[in-house]
């Protein structure tokens, strides 16, 4: 295990820097758009551009890697991601920003694809689970660091945009100079969405609804804080608290889903998410301590939903189907994420700033109600037939699912039958 970490530490360093840059710009652009007075609805459309790009990249990236190779794709996408953030500061125009966000989303999708390919190639059945765990910790921890960087300078200045560009540019260096062998690559065909729905309606619907709620918060929370008069330093801290909640709750919620009916955990988690985000909206930052507590609890119950949906879908799939199904679920989640920021904008426009967080609560409530209804339509999977919980990064590729050692082990068992 130690030898594997020594070999791939440049990958983890590069991923940490990339995630820090992503976390910083996600919160920075919402604040700057509000200060530029783009308008709430226009800002929502601009923010959704990232998810359009990520969705396009999830389809285009694998074919580009197959045609020109990992190194060239990574280098090209890193350059694009580094330069687009600078364009936001130089030309504060919402139309230009939308297309820059599309390019950024496309670039990050390709960057994650290449990084996860290298991680998968560098791991084996003995250390695969540990490497996936380290990858999750690196991703979430560096995202928190990036979000906290928002408070070090004025968003109206060039500094934070330049810092983001530098972080992303530097991130390419440790990955591109690594001595790790370039892995073989095969374009994986995603399972058709209709077939995925027939396998598990709950997994598909829940992950779409989750995508809406996640993008509402991740994309528009900084817009809401700015318009609510919260300074950018506190905004960064609140973002970090939300992500920190995901770090500390991911494992216990996953463990519970291995013990009980996974649909029950999805249902209960959705209702808890609904309660915590509504309570945060009622309390508002006027009572900062409890507001932070509920933001942490909301992040802790909201974010594991992605992995819960993937794990529940896998309960109905063979190991050979799991990776292709993961691509379909990423696509479904992307559809929800595209809709999230515009829905957030409309909720603020109709209900005012006080309606932003409660509307998110209603979305989680609808997920819980649907999961509850699905429990009446299908018998529970026996405990022995339920697979293990797979902790998967939210913004990832199907390759991250293949890092789960259970897939390799089960596939070997199938082949030996």
ABEGO torsion letter per residue (X at the ends): XAAAAAAAAAAAAAAAAAAAAAAAAAAAAAAAAAAAGAEAAAAAAAAAAAAAAAAAAAAAAAAAAAAAEAAAAAAAAAAAAAAAAAAAAABBBAAAAAAAAAAAAAAAAAAAAAAAAAAAAABBAAAAAAAAAAAAAAAAAAAAAAAAAAAABBAABAAAAAAAAAAAAAAAAAAAABABBBBBBBBBBBBBAAAAAAABAAAAAAAAAAAAAAAAAAAAAAAAAAAAGBBAAAAAAAAAAAAAAAAAAAAAAAAAAAABBAAAAAAAAAAAAAAAAAAAAAAEAABAAAAAAAAAAAAAAAAAAAAAAAAAAAAABBAAAAAAAAAAAAAAAAAAAAAAAAAAAAAAAAAEAAAAAAAAAAAAAAAAAAAAAAAAABBBBBAAABBBBBBBBABBBAAAAAABAAAAAAAAAAAAX
